[in-house]
Amino acid sequence: MGINDRMIFVTPPADAMTVVKAKVEGQTCPQCGSGDVARYPVGHFLGPRIVTKCQACYHSLAVDVPTEADQWPPFRPLTYAWDPSPAEHAAGSR
């Protein structure tokens, strides 16, 4: 990161970047055996996802596509889950 990046894009304060992690009751981590398991939204390389992770060792128990009830991403467009039209398919991928 160059000095210009810091001048233009200032790092937000730590209290501005929060994620609400919902505790998952009755589930234990298969990796470490901890009962501290939480479900929360993340930015994933495949798009927005909801993860269920152990908070002790950060082992991923599940990575799910968010439903409308998850409200993630917060400003989801109406057409988010629509199937693409035939014109939007890659050539020869039918």
ABEGO torsion letter per residue (X at the ends): XBAAAAAABBBBBAAABBBBBBBBBGBBBAAAGBABBBBBBBBBAAEBBBBBBBAAAGBBABBBBBBAAAGOBABBBAAAABBBBAAABBBGAX
